[in-house]
Amino acid sequence: MDPQDARVVGSKERTEAPLELNLDDPIVFDMEILEDIPAELQAFVRLSRLDLFQEASDWFEKCLSRHRHMFPVFTEYADMLLQQGSYSELVKVLDDMDIKYLTALGSTDPADVSQLFRVMKTLAIVRWRGISEGELSDAMRCWDYLKERYTDKAGQDEEPNGVQIRIVEIYLSIVVAILESNLHEGMDKYTNPPWTSPKSPKWLGFCAWYTTLKQNGFHWEAQKIQSILLPIVGLEDAMKTFIRKDQFTAVADDIKAGRFDESLPFPITAYFKNGSRWTNFPVLSPQTQIFITGRIFGVTKENTQLALLTEDIHFLPTSATPIPPPTPSSTTGKRKRPDRWATRASPTTPSKPTRLQNPTFLPDFQDESQVTPSGPSLPTDTTAMEDDDDTLVTWPDTELEPDPTPPEDSASERRSQRRRKTSYVDILSQIT
């Protein structure tokens, strides 16, 4: 081709109109997107453990609701409803779920999944409607199931799996609820896991289970067991099980390494220099022993102390008849109302002296030594000491004899036989 012709052709190409795109037409891109479901589930569990249930629900609807058929996702969602107290909603969710359609079970036995959801529903019904014979039978069947499935494995130092941990935790909550009701006859056998020796004291097996969870790194699950056991175990067992220096040392090491999780609760021994500096918090005596469950938020800049957000406070008994301090009130800053009757009441009753003490001022009854006042009936025998300062009035338990007066025949006769009331005029006339 002649170079001149080439220049002509090139000039023609350069003068053509550019390609126009129609913005109304959809543009399709073929891209491969990978969703990190474990990371999204971990974020959801973290919000739930921090009791941020509204944020957790929003996150679930945004990221995980379409994966509800996956076993880990569904289980964590059901656990959030249980911790939140949405018992009726949890019962409905469990009734609508068909285990056959669950995926991502991995090596989990479907029988364990069925047992887990069954005891979850039982605990939700117990907290929602109360204890009945049906829930009592479910708890006994759960104990038998644990005995059949895990008794042999418990003695082999085998690490517990997630489903077993959940079943034991929920079973313990059901047993504690049963013992607080009137259906606890013959339940001593069920106060320990089935792999515990039959002669073991109450709750000893669950205290050992708590230690097993801590040793295997299940800190959050161990804290749940601790929260259930603290109100019911004795002081000695609580001191041996929950106050351990190695637990705090491990947490301190994680803080220094920068790998701690602020949603991890753990027990600490706290000493208050001045308990009254907390508004409406009772002043703690040196003998007071308490457990505080807190959440780690870091280390303070001054004095390098551990920064905690207090979650639960448990007062431990220190005597045969423990009287724990009252729970701190939420009415911060409100003025205390004084008890006007605190200094007026005394062990001796009645607290006021009799106004009419002179027999000459009494109305004209048949026998002044036996006065039957009108109004509420009082015992007829009183014993008094001669010294007024040591006067002790006793009221023996005696029953009044029935009135021997036969019933009247008519209303007019009853009115005629009725004793005339003594008025103040009659009393004044006797005085004057």
Sine and cosine of phi, psi and omega as CSV:
sin_phi,cos_phi,sin_psi,cos_psi,sin_omega,cos_omega
0.00,0.00,0.64,-0.77,0.03,-1.00
-0.92,0.38,0.65,-0.76,0.00,-1.00
-0.84,0.54,-0.53,0.85,0.01,-1.00
-0.93,0.38,-0.66,0.75,0.05,-1.00
-0.89,0.46,-0.57,0.82,0.01,-1.00
-0.92,0.40,-0.62,0.79,0.02,-1.00
-0.92,0.39,-0.56,0.83,0.02,-1.00
-0.93,0.38,-0.70,0.72,0.01,-1.00
-0.90,0.44,-0.67,0.75,0.00,-1.00
-0.89,0.45,-0.62,0.79,0.01,-1.00
-0.92,0.39,-0.58,0.82,0.04,-1.00
-0.92,0.40,-0.63,0.78,0.01,-1.00
-0.91,0.41,-0.58,0.81,-0.03,-1.00
-0.96,0.29,-0.40,0.92,-0.03,-1.00
-1.00,0.04,-0.06,1.00,0.01,-1.00
-0.94,0.33,0.50,-0.87,-0.01,-1.00
-0.92,0.40,0.61,-0.79,0.02,-1.00
-0.92,0.38,0.30,-0.95,0.00,-1.00
-0.94,0.35,0.79,-0.62,-0.01,-1.00
-0.98,-0.20,0.69,-0.72,0.02,-1.00
-0.96,-0.28,0.66,-0.75,0.07,-1.00
-1.00,-0.02,0.93,-0.37,-0.06,-1.00
-0.94,0.33,-0.25,0.97,0.02,-1.00
-0.98,0.22,-0.36,0.93,0.00,-1.00
-0.97,0.23,0.70,-0.72,0.02,-1.00
-0.93,0.36,0.59,-0.81,0.04,-1.00
-0.96,-0.27,0.84,-0.54,-0.07,-1.00
-0.97,-0.24,0.81,-0.59,0.08,-1.00
-0.91,-0.41,0.73,-0.69,0.04,-1.00
-0.99,-0.13,0.98,-0.17,-0.05,-1.00
-0.78,-0.63,0.50,-0.87,0.04,-1.00
-0.97,-0.26,0.89,-0.45,-0.04,-1.00
-0.93,-0.38,0.78,-0.63,0.04,-1.00
-0.96,-0.28,0.82,-0.57,0.01,-1.00
-0.99,-0.14,0.76,-0.65,-0.01,-1.00
-1.00,0.00,0.99,0.10,-0.04,-1.00
-0.91,0.40,-0.67,0.75,0.04,-1.00
-0.85,0.52,-0.63,0.78,0.02,-1.00
-0.92,0.38,-0.65,0.76,0.04,-1.00
-0.91,0.41,-0.62,0.78,0.04,-1.00
-0.93,0.38,-0.61,0.79,0.03,-1.00
-0.90,0.43,-0.62,0.78,0.05,-1.00
-0.91,0.42,-0.62,0.78,0.04,-1.00
-0.91,0.42,-0.69,0.72,0.00,-1.00
-0.90,0.44,-0.63,0.78,0.01,-1.00
-0.88,0.48,-0.71,0.70,0.03,-1.00
-0.89,0.45,-0.63,0.78,0.00,-1.00
-0.92,0.39,-0.64,0.77,0.00,-1.00
-0.93,0.37,-0.49,0.87,0.05,-1.00
-0.99,0.13,0.13,0.99,-0.01,-1.00
0.89,0.46,0.42,0.91,0.10,-0.99
-1.00,-0.05,0.95,0.32,-0.17,-0.99
-0.94,0.34,-0.58,0.81,0.02,-1.00
-0.92,0.40,-0.69,0.72,0.05,-1.00
-0.90,0.43,-0.62,0.79,0.02,-1.00
-0.91,0.42,-0.65,0.76,0.02,-1.00
-0.91,0.42,-0.67,0.75,0.03,-1.00
-0.89,0.45,-0.67,0.74,0.02,-1.00
-0.90,0.43,-0.63,0.78,0.00,-1.00
-0.90,0.43,-0.71,0.70,-0.01,-1.00
-0.91,0.41,-0.52,0.85,-0.04,-1.00
-0.98,0.18,-0.65,0.76,-0.17,-0.99
-0.91,-0.42,-0.50,0.87,-0.21,-0.98
-0.87,-0.49,-0.14,0.99,-0.10,-1.00
-0.88,0.47,-0.55,0.84,0.00,-1.00
-0.97,0.23,-0.13,0.99,0.05,-1.00
-0.94,-0.33,0.41,0.91,-0.05,-1.00
-0.90,0.44,-0.39,0.92,-0.01,-1.00
-0.96,0.27,-0.17,0.99,0.03,-1.00
-0.99,0.16,0.71,-0.71,-0.11,-0.99
-0.85,0.52,-0.75,0.66,0.01,-1.00
-0.88,0.47,-0.62,0.78,-0.02,-1.00
-0.92,0.40,-0.73,0.68,-0.03,-1.00
-0.91,0.42,-0.63,0.78,-0.03,-1.00
-0.91,0.41,-0.69,0.73,0.01,-1.00
-0.92,0.38,-0.57,0.82,0.05,-1.00
-0.92,0.39,-0.67,0.74,0.05,-1.00
-0.90,0.44,-0.62,0.79,0.03,-1.00
-0.91,0.41,-0.60,0.80,0.05,-1.00
-0.90,0.43,-0.67,0.74,0.04,-1.00
-0.89,0.47,-0.60,0.80,0.01,-1.00
-0.92,0.38,-0.71,0.71,0.01,-1.00
-0.93,0.37,-0.52,0.85,-0.01,-1.00
-0.96,0.28,-0.38,0.92,-0.05,-1.00
1.00,-0.03,0.26,0.97,0.04,-1.00
-1.00,0.05,0.93,0.36,-0.15,-0.99
-0.94,0.33,-0.67,0.74,0.00,-1.00
-0.91,0.42,-0.63,0.77,0.03,-1.00
-0.92,0.40,-0.62,0.78,0.02,-1.00
-0.90,0.43,-0.68,0.73,0.03,-1.00
-0.87,0.49,-0.66,0.75,0.02,-1.00
-0.91,0.41,-0.68,0.74,0.00,-1.00
-0.89,0.45,-0.67,0.75,0.00,-1.00
-0.93,0.36,-0.58,0.82,0.03,-1.00
-0.92,0.38,-0.56,0.83,-0.04,-1.00
-0.99,0.15,-0.28,0.96,-0.05,-1.00
-1.00,0.09,0.79,-0.61,0.10,-1.00
-0.98,-0.22,0.89,-0.46,-0.09,-1.00
-0.89,0.47,-0.41,0.91,-0.03,-1.00
-0.90,0.44,-0.42,0.91,-0.06,-1.00
-0.99,-0.13,0.09,1.00,0.06,-1.00
-0.97,0.24,0.62,-0.78,0.02,-1.00
-0.87,-0.49,0.03,-1.00,0.04,-1.00
0.85,0.53,0.62,0.78,0.05,-1.00
-0.97,0.24,-0.46,0.89,-0.03,-1.00
0.90,0.44,-0.78,-0.62,-0.01,-1.00
-1.00,-0.04,0.15,0.99,-0.02,-1.00
-0.95,0.32,0.72,-0.69,0.01,-1.00
-0.97,0.25,0.78,-0.62,0.04,-1.00
-0.84,0.54,-0.49,0.87,0.04,-1.00
-0.91,0.42,-0.61,0.79,0.06,-1.00
-0.91,0.40,-0.60,0.80,0.02,-1.00
-0.90,0.44,-0.69,0.72,0.02,-1.00
-0.89,0.46,-0.67,0.74,0.01,-1.00
-0.91,0.41,-0.63,0.77,0.01,-1.00
-0.88,0.48,-0.75,0.66,-0.02,-1.00
-0.93,0.37,-0.50,0.87,0.03,-1.00
-0.92,0.39,-0.72,0.69,-0.01,-1.00
-0.96,0.30,-0.49,0.87,0.11,-0.99
-0.87,0.50,-0.72,0.70,0.01,-1.00
-0.91,0.41,-0.64,0.77,0.02,-1.00
-0.88,0.48,-0.72,0.70,0.00,-1.00
-0.90,0.43,-0.62,0.78,0.04,-1.00
-0.89,0.45,-0.64,0.77,0.02,-1.00
-0.93,0.37,-0.63,0.78,0.02,-1.00
-0.87,0.49,-0.72,0.70,-0.02,-1.00
-0.97,0.24,-0.33,0.95,-0.03,-1.00
-1.00,-0.02,-0.75,0.66,-0.12,-0.99
-0.91,-0.42,-0.24,0.97,-0.03,-1.00
0.97,-0.23,0.06,-1.00,-0.07,-1.00
-0.99,0.12,0.63,-0.78,0.12,-0.99
-0.63,-0.78,0.07,-1.00,-0.01,-1.00
-0.89,0.45,-0.52,0.85,0.00,-1.00
-0.91,0.42,-0.70,0.72,0.02,-1.00
-0.93,0.38,-0.55,0.84,0.06,-1.00
-0.89,0.45,-0.67,0.74,0.04,-1.00
-0.92,0.40,-0.60,0.80,0.03,-1.00
-0.89,0.45,-0.64,0.77,0.02,-1.00
-0.90,0.44,-0.66,0.75,0.02,-1.00
-0.91,0.41,-0.63,0.78,0.03,-1.00
-0.92,0.39,-0.56,0.83,0.05,-1.00
-0.91,0.41,-0.65,0.76,0.05,-1.00
-0.88,0.48,-0.68,0.73,0.03,-1.00
-0.90,0.43,-0.59,0.80,0.01,-1.00
-0.91,0.41,-0.71,0.71,0.04,-1.00
-0.89,0.46,-0.60,0.80,0.03,-1.00
-0.90,0.43,-0.65,0.76,-0.03,-1.00
-0.95,0.31,-0.58,0.81,-0.15,-0.99
-1.00,-0.03,-0.57,0.82,-0.23,-0.97
-0.82,-0.57,0.00,1.00,-0.02,-1.00
-0.90,0.44,-0.68,0.73,-0.02,-1.00
-0.94,0.34,-0.57,0.82,-0.04,-1.00
-0.97,0.24,-0.41,0.91,-0.06,-1.00
-0.91,0.42,-0.51,0.86,-0.02,-1.00
-1.00,0.03,0.06,1.00,-0.04,-1.00
-0.97,-0.23,0.23,0.97,-0.02,-1.00
0.80,0.59,0.58,0.82,0.00,-1.00
-1.00,0.04,0.67,-0.74,-0.02,-1.00
-0.92,0.40,0.77,-0.63,-0.01,-1.00
-0.93,0.38,0.52,-0.85,0.03,-1.00
-1.00,-0.04,0.21,-0.98,-0.10,-1.00
-0.88,0.47,-0.62,0.78,-0.02,-1.00
-0.93,0.36,-0.67,0.74,0.04,-1.00
-0.88,0.47,-0.65,0.76,0.00,-1.00
-0.88,0.47,-0.68,0.73,0.00,-1.00
-0.91,0.41,-0.66,0.75,-0.02,-1.00
-0.90,0.44,-0.71,0.71,-0.01,-1.00
-0.90,0.44,-0.68,0.73,-0.01,-1.00
-0.88,0.48,-0.73,0.68,-0.03,-1.00
-0.94,0.33,-0.60,0.80,0.06,-1.00
-0.87,0.49,-0.68,0.73,0.02,-1.00
-0.88,0.47,-0.64,0.76,0.03,-1.00
-0.89,0.45,-0.62,0.78,0.01,-1.00
-0.92,0.38,-0.68,0.74,-0.02,-1.00
-0.89,0.45,-0.68,0.73,0.02,-1.00
-0.89,0.46,-0.65,0.76,0.03,-1.00
-0.90,0.43,-0.60,0.80,0.02,-1.00
-0.92,0.39,-0.67,0.74,-0.01,-1.00
-0.92,0.40,-0.39,0.92,0.06,-1.00
-0.99,0.13,-0.09,1.00,0.02,-1.00
-0.97,-0.23,-0.17,-0.99,0.00,-1.00
-0.99,-0.14,0.30,0.95,-0.01,-1.00
-0.92,-0.38,0.51,0.86,-0.13,-0.99
-0.99,-0.15,0.19,0.98,0.00,-1.00
-0.91,0.42,0.78,-0.63,0.02,-1.00
0.96,0.29,0.39,0.92,-0.05,-1.00
-0.99,-0.15,0.07,1.00,-0.03,-1.00
-0.87,0.49,-0.53,0.85,0.00,-1.00
-0.89,0.46,-0.49,0.87,-0.12,-0.99
-1.00,-0.10,0.15,0.99,0.02,-1.00
-1.00,0.05,0.13,0.99,0.09,-1.00
-0.66,-0.75,0.43,-0.90,0.11,-0.99
-0.88,0.48,0.40,-0.92,-0.08,-1.00
-0.92,0.40,-0.32,0.95,0.01,-1.00
-1.00,0.06,0.11,0.99,0.05,-1.00
-1.00,0.03,0.47,-0.88,0.02,-1.00
-0.88,0.48,0.66,-0.75,-0.05,-1.00
-0.87,0.49,-0.43,0.90,-0.03,-1.00
-1.00,-0.04,0.15,0.99,-0.02,-1.00
-0.95,0.30,0.53,-0.85,0.07,-1.00
-0.89,0.45,0.24,-0.97,0.01,-1.00
-0.86,0.50,0.65,-0.76,0.14,-0.99
0.93,0.36,-0.01,1.00,-0.01,-1.00
-0.90,0.43,-0.62,0.78,0.01,-1.00
-0.91,0.42,-0.60,0.80,0.02,-1.00
-0.96,0.27,-0.50,0.86,0.12,-0.99
-0.90,0.43,-0.66,0.75,0.07,-1.00
-0.91,0.41,-0.57,0.82,0.05,-1.00
-0.90,0.43,-0.63,0.78,0.08,-1.00
-0.86,0.51,-0.71,0.70,0.02,-1.00
-0.89,0.46,-0.64,0.77,0.03,-1.00
-0.88,0.47,-0.67,0.74,0.02,-1.00
-0.90,0.44,-0.67,0.74,0.02,-1.00
-0.90,0.44,-0.65,0.76,-0.02,-1.00
-0.92,0.38,-0.45,0.89,0.00,-1.00
-0.99,-0.11,0.14,0.99,0.09,-1.00
1.00,0.07,0.15,0.99,0.03,-1.00
-1.00,0.00,0.94,0.34,-0.12,-0.99
-0.93,0.37,-0.69,0.72,-0.03,-1.00
-0.91,0.41,-0.68,0.73,0.01,-1.00
-0.91,0.42,-0.59,0.80,0.05,-1.00
-0.91,0.41,-0.60,0.80,0.02,-1.00
-0.90,0.44,-0.58,0.82,0.06,-1.00
-0.90,0.43,-0.69,0.72,0.05,-1.00
-0.88,0.48,-0.65,0.76,0.02,-1.00
-0.88,0.47,-0.69,0.72,-0.01,-1.00
-0.89,0.46,-0.55,0.84,0.02,-1.00
-0.97,0.25,-0.60,0.80,-0.11,-0.99
-0.99,0.14,-0.51,0.86,-0.14,-0.99
-0.82,0.57,-0.69,0.72,-0.03,-1.00
-0.94,0.33,-0.20,0.98,-0.16,-0.99
-0.87,-0.49,-0.37,0.93,-0.02,-1.00
-0.99,0.12,0.34,-0.94,0.03,-1.00
-0.97,0.25,0.22,-0.98,-0.07,-1.00
-0.90,0.44,-0.69,0.72,-0.05,-1.00
-0.89,0.45,-0.70,0.72,0.02,-1.00
-0.91,0.42,-0.61,0.79,0.01,-1.00
-0.91,0.42,-0.66,0.75,0.00,-1.00
-0.90,0.43,-0.67,0.74,-0.03,-1.00
-0.95,0.33,-0.54,0.84,-0.14,-0.99
-1.00,0.02,-0.70,0.72,-0.23,-0.97
-0.98,-0.20,-0.40,0.92,0.00,-1.00
-0.99,-0.11,0.98,-0.17,-0.03,-1.00
-0.65,-0.76,0.76,-0.65,-0.06,-1.00
-0.94,0.35,-0.49,0.87,-0.06,-1.00
-0.92,0.40,-0.47,0.88,0.02,-1.00
-0.91,0.41,-0.72,0.69,0.00,-1.00
-0.93,0.37,-0.58,0.82,0.02,-1.00
-0.89,0.46,-0.65,0.76,0.02,-1.00
-0.90,0.43,-0.64,0.77,0.03,-1.00
-0.92,0.40,-0.67,0.74,0.02,-1.00
-0.88,0.47,-0.62,0.79,0.04,-1.00
-0.91,0.42,-0.64,0.77,0.04,-1.00
-0.91,0.42,-0.58,0.81,0.02,-1.00
-0.91,0.42,-0.70,0.71,0.01,-1.00
-0.89,0.45,-0.59,0.81,-0.01,-1.00
-0.99,0.15,-0.13,0.99,0.03,-1.00
0.96,0.28,0.44,0.90,-0.02,-1.00
-0.86,-0.51,0.40,0.92,-0.03,-1.00
-0.99,0.10,0.38,-0.93,0.01,-1.00
-0.91,-0.41,0.81,-0.59,-0.06,-1.00
-0.94,0.34,-0.20,0.98,0.04,-1.00
-1.00,0.01,0.10,1.00,-0.02,-1.00
-1.00,0.03,0.93,-0.37,0.08,-1.00
-1.00,0.02,0.46,-0.89,0.07,-1.00
-0.37,-0.93,0.44,-0.90,-0.02,-1.00
-0.99,0.13,0.59,-0.81,0.08,-1.00
-0.71,-0.71,0.36,-0.93,0.13,-0.99
-1.00,-0.09,0.85,-0.53,-0.09,-1.00
-0.93,-0.36,0.62,-0.79,0.07,-1.00
-0.85,-0.52,0.83,-0.56,-0.01,-1.00
-0.98,-0.22,0.86,-0.50,0.07,-1.00
-0.94,0.33,-0.59,0.81,0.00,-1.00
-0.53,-0.85,1.00,-0.10,-0.04,-1.00
-0.92,0.39,-0.40,0.92,-0.06,-1.00
-0.96,0.28,-0.13,0.99,0.01,-1.00
-0.95,0.32,-0.26,0.97,0.12,-0.99
-1.00,0.04,0.82,-0.57,-0.01,-1.00
-0.89,0.45,0.75,-0.66,0.03,-1.00
0.89,0.45,0.30,0.95,0.08,-1.00
-0.98,-0.20,0.73,-0.68,-0.08,-1.00
-0.91,0.41,0.58,-0.82,0.07,-1.00
-0.94,0.35,0.80,-0.60,-0.08,-1.00
-1.00,-0.07,0.77,-0.64,0.07,-1.00
-0.98,0.20,0.29,-0.96,-0.01,-1.00
-0.87,0.49,-0.40,0.92,-0.03,-1.00
-1.00,0.05,-0.10,1.00,-0.05,-1.00
-0.95,0.32,0.75,-0.67,0.04,-1.00
-0.87,-0.50,0.80,-0.60,-0.05,-1.00
-0.71,-0.71,0.36,-0.93,0.17,-0.98
-0.92,-0.39,0.70,-0.72,0.08,-1.00
-0.86,-0.51,0.81,-0.58,0.12,-0.99
-0.98,-0.19,0.87,-0.49,-0.06,-1.00
-0.81,-0.59,0.20,-0.98,0.05,-1.00
-0.90,-0.43,0.69,-0.72,-0.10,-1.00
-0.97,0.24,0.77,-0.64,0.09,-1.00
-0.86,-0.51,-0.01,1.00,0.06,-1.00
0.72,-0.69,-0.32,-0.95,-0.02,-1.00
-0.86,-0.50,0.70,-0.72,-0.01,-1.00
-0.93,0.37,0.50,-0.87,0.01,-1.00
-0.95,0.31,-0.60,0.80,0.00,-1.00
-1.00,-0.08,0.72,-0.69,0.05,-1.00
0.92,0.39,-0.02,1.00,0.05,-1.00
0.77,0.64,0.88,0.48,0.03,-1.00
-0.96,-0.29,0.41,-0.91,-0.02,-1.00
-0.96,0.26,0.80,-0.59,0.00,-1.00
-1.00,-0.03,0.86,-0.51,-0.05,-1.00
-0.80,-0.60,0.49,-0.87,0.20,-0.98
-0.95,-0.30,0.92,-0.40,-0.08,-1.00
-0.92,0.39,0.76,-0.65,-0.01,-1.00
-0.95,-0.32,-0.79,0.61,-0.02,-1.00
-0.75,-0.66,0.59,-0.81,0.10,-0.99
-0.82,-0.57,0.83,-0.55,0.00,-1.00
-0.89,-0.46,0.84,-0.54,0.06,-1.00
-1.00,-0.02,0.82,-0.57,-0.05,-1.00
-1.00,-0.09,0.64,-0.77,0.02,-1.00
-0.94,0.35,0.59,-0.81,0.00,-1.00
-0.84,-0.55,0.04,1.00,0.00,-1.00
-0.61,-0.79,0.04,-1.00,-0.01,-1.00
-0.92,0.40,-0.55,0.83,0.03,-1.00
-0.87,-0.49,0.99,0.17,-0.09,-1.00
-0.95,0.31,0.63,-0.78,0.12,-0.99
-0.81,-0.58,1.00,-0.04,-0.06,-1.00
-0.93,0.38,0.49,-0.87,0.06,-1.00
-0.87,0.49,0.44,-0.90,0.00,-1.00
-0.91,0.40,0.46,-0.89,0.04,-1.00
-0.91,0.41,0.70,-0.72,0.00,-1.00
-0.83,0.56,0.73,-0.68,-0.03,-1.00
-0.99,0.15,0.49,-0.87,0.02,-1.00
-1.00,0.05,-0.02,1.00,-0.02,-1.00
-1.00,0.07,0.95,0.33,-0.04,-1.00
-0.95,0.32,0.75,-0.66,0.10,-1.00
1.00,0.05,-0.09,1.00,-0.02,-1.00
-0.98,0.18,0.52,-0.85,-0.03,-1.00
-0.97,0.25,0.70,-0.72,0.02,-1.00
-0.96,0.28,0.67,-0.74,0.06,-1.00
-1.00,-0.03,0.86,-0.51,-0.04,-1.00
-0.93,0.36,0.51,-0.86,0.04,-1.00
-1.00,0.07,0.97,-0.25,-0.07,-1.00
-0.94,0.33,-0.36,0.93,-0.08,-1.00
-0.98,-0.18,0.06,1.00,-0.07,-1.00
-0.90,0.43,-0.59,0.80,-0.04,-1.00
-1.00,-0.09,0.00,1.00,-0.04,-1.00
-0.99,-0.16,-0.44,0.90,-0.03,-1.00
-0.98,0.18,0.54,-0.84,0.03,-1.00
-0.53,-0.85,0.33,-0.94,0.01,-1.00
-0.89,0.47,-0.36,0.93,-0.02,-1.00
-1.00,-0.01,0.80,-0.60,0.03,-1.00
-0.85,-0.53,0.52,-0.86,-0.08,1.00
-0.96,0.29,0.36,-0.93,-0.09,-1.00
-0.99,0.13,-0.28,0.96,0.00,-1.00
-0.95,-0.32,0.60,-0.80,0.03,-1.00
-0.96,0.29,0.37,-0.93,0.03,-1.00
-0.94,0.34,0.75,-0.66,-0.09,-1.00
-0.94,0.34,-0.66,0.75,-0.04,-1.00
-0.99,-0.12,1.00,-0.07,-0.04,-1.00
-0.98,-0.22,-0.30,0.95,-0.01,-1.00
-1.00,0.00,0.85,-0.52,-0.04,-1.00
-0.87,0.48,-0.43,0.90,-0.03,-1.00
-0.94,0.33,-0.31,0.95,0.00,-1.00
-1.00,-0.02,-0.07,1.00,-0.05,-1.00
-0.98,0.18,0.41,-0.91,0.10,-1.00
-0.90,0.43,0.29,-0.96,-0.08,-1.00
-0.99,0.14,1.00,0.02,0.09,-1.00
-0.99,-0.14,0.08,-1.00,-0.04,-1.00
-0.92,0.38,-0.63,0.77,-0.03,-1.00
-0.64,-0.77,0.91,-0.41,-0.07,-1.00
-0.95,0.31,-0.34,0.94,0.00,-1.00
-0.97,0.25,-0.35,0.94,0.03,-1.00
-0.87,-0.50,1.00,-0.01,-0.04,-1.00
-0.99,-0.14,0.80,-0.59,0.05,-1.00
-0.95,-0.31,0.99,-0.14,-0.03,-1.00
-0.94,0.35,0.50,-0.87,0.07,-1.00
-0.96,0.28,0.44,-0.90,-0.03,-1.00
0.97,-0.26,-0.52,-0.85,-0.03,-1.00
-0.89,0.46,0.65,-0.76,-0.04,-1.00
-0.96,0.30,0.68,-0.73,0.04,-1.00
-0.88,-0.48,0.43,-0.90,0.06,-1.00
-0.88,0.47,0.47,-0.88,-0.13,-0.99
-1.00,-0.05,-0.19,0.98,-0.07,-1.00
-0.90,-0.44,0.78,-0.63,0.06,-1.00
-0.75,-0.66,0.55,-0.84,0.02,-1.00
-0.86,-0.51,0.79,-0.62,-0.04,-1.00
-0.76,-0.65,0.58,-0.81,0.09,-1.00
-0.99,0.15,0.34,-0.94,-0.03,-1.00
-0.96,0.29,-0.57,0.82,0.00,-1.00
-0.98,0.18,0.81,-0.59,-0.02,-1.00
-0.91,0.41,-0.55,0.83,-0.03,-1.00
-0.93,0.36,-0.46,0.89,-0.01,-1.00
-0.96,-0.27,0.38,0.93,-0.05,-1.00
-0.90,0.43,0.76,-0.65,0.04,-1.00
-0.76,-0.65,0.89,-0.45,-0.03,-1.00
-0.99,-0.14,0.80,-0.60,0.03,-1.00
-0.89,-0.46,0.55,-0.84,0.00,-1.00
-0.86,-0.51,0.99,-0.13,-0.01,-1.00
-0.93,0.37,0.47,-0.88,0.00,-1.00
-0.99,0.16,1.00,-0.05,0.04,-1.00
-0.81,-0.59,0.56,-0.83,0.03,-1.00
-0.99,-0.16,0.64,-0.77,0.04,-1.00
-0.96,0.27,0.61,-0.80,0.01,-1.00
-0.96,0.28,0.55,-0.83,0.00,-1.00
-0.91,0.41,0.47,-0.88,-0.02,-1.00
-0.93,0.36,0.87,-0.48,-0.04,-1.00
-0.97,0.26,-0.12,0.99,-0.05,-1.00
-0.90,0.44,0.81,-0.58,-0.01,-1.00
-0.94,0.35,0.37,-0.93,0.00,-1.00
-0.92,0.40,0.60,-0.80,0.02,-1.00
-0.97,0.25,0.36,-0.93,-0.05,-1.00
-0.99,0.12,-0.56,0.83,-0.09,-1.00
-0.63,-0.78,0.20,-0.98,0.00,-1.00
-0.93,0.37,-0.59,0.81,0.00,-1.00
-0.92,0.40,-0.64,0.77,0.02,-1.00
-0.92,0.40,-0.62,0.79,0.02,-1.00
-0.91,0.42,-0.62,0.78,0.02,-1.00
-0.93,0.38,-0.58,0.82,-0.01,-1.00
-0.95,0.32,-0.50,0.87,-0.01,-1.00
-1.00,0.02,-0.11,0.99,-0.03,-1.00
-0.94,0.33,0.69,-0.72,0.00,-1.00
-0.93,0.37,0.72,-0.70,-0.03,-1.00
-0.96,0.29,0.73,-0.69,-0.01,-1.00
-0.94,0.34,0.61,-0.79,0.06,-1.00
-0.99,0.13,0.84,-0.54,-0.04,-1.00
-1.00,-0.08,0.19,-0.98,0.05,-1.00
-0.91,0.41,-0.45,0.89,0.04,-1.00
-0.90,0.43,-0.68,0.73,0.02,-1.00
-0.89,0.45,-0.65,0.76,-0.01,-1.00
-0.91,0.42,-0.69,0.73,0.00,-1.00
-0.92,0.40,-0.55,0.84,0.00,-1.00
-0.92,0.39,-0.56,0.83,0.04,-1.00
-0.94,0.34,-0.56,0.83,0.00,-1.00
-0.94,0.35,-0.70,0.71,-0.03,-1.00
-0.98,0.21,0.00,0.00,0.00,0.00
